Amino acid sequence: MIKRTLYFGNPSYLSLTNAQLVLRLPEVEKNETVPEHFKKEASASIPVEDIGIVVLDHKQITITQALIEALLENNVALITCDSTHHPTGLMLPLCGNTIQNERFRAQLDATEPLKKQLWAQTISQKIKNQAAMFGSRNIDNNYFTPLYRNVKSGDPDNCEATAAAYYWGYIFNSLPFGEGWGGASFKRFREGLPPNNYLNYGYALLRATMARSIVGAGLLPTLGIFHHNRYNAYCLADDLMEPYRPYVDKVVYSIIEEYGINEDIPKEIKAILLKIPAMDVLMEGEKSPLMNATQRTAVSLVKCFNGDQRKLVYPDFM
């Protein structure tokens, strides 16, 4: 079953009743001119077990401890946004799998050669998916072929950075950016000009989705196979999400085609980005919701750590 992504962008009361997330609107409840029957109808509920991600994007949202507990018990990723309405915090359960201790040990005992091989697979698939993204937009992608075919263990030749420089230099060239937004001058920086804001939002949702899958598989999201920043609590999520990034780029590309560029992220664009966890990806020849695919990737990593298989399972861009 595809888990739902819930977004709350208005003043709200969020609580738990009978294993259901209950939404009430304070602006309605405090309005004495509104009939009581309308106030009751203005509330809504959804089973917690159907939820995968919750995004809180308003300073006047009240959420109960009981609901937070229920969300975490069901491995829901709880995202909070800052004053600019961009995701800034992520809460996940400490225990997401019944044999977590066993899997922690396998992860901690993974050898450097194994991690370097897994990173090479990850980068090779990322570059391959970047090439496919170019192909889907009729952009020449021959530059990527020798890169993804020749990624060595640990990527000592830095094929990832070479591919990224070319990728971001051309990906938005053909789009109608409008005056002051030349596609050829686009630079990919977290704090850079739009559409970096679109990309950041989409990647934050992707990161939360992957982190949720990692915890569900019984692994430590902090301990990466490549990323190892001491201040980063989600190094492994940042590793495993790499081949999925072109799917976010695909969504952003389509948004720019239809809506152009905005300094802020309007609600209609945010609604499109929030569908990323449910979008279809191609996994081992079959279509699968992205959220389900990330779970399969995380489980494949467990099998690699246990010695049951040698390859990570990643999506092929479509």
Secondary structure, DSSP 4 states (H G I P E B T S, - for coil): -PPEEEEE-S-EEEEEETTEEEEE-HHHHT-TTS-HHHHHHT-EEEEGGGEEEEEE--TTEEE-HHHHHHHHHTT-EEEEE-TTS-EEEEE--S---TTHHHHHHHHHT--HHHHHHHHHHHHHHHHHHHHHHHHHTT---GGGHHHHHSPPTT-TT-HHHHHHHHHHHHTTTTS---TT--GGG----TTSSTTHHHHHHHHHHHHHHHHHHHHHTT--TTS-SS---TT-TTHHHHHHTGGGHHHHHHHHHHHHHHH---SS--HHHHHHHTTGGGSEEEETTEEEEHHHHHHHHHHHHHHHHHTS-SS---PBP-
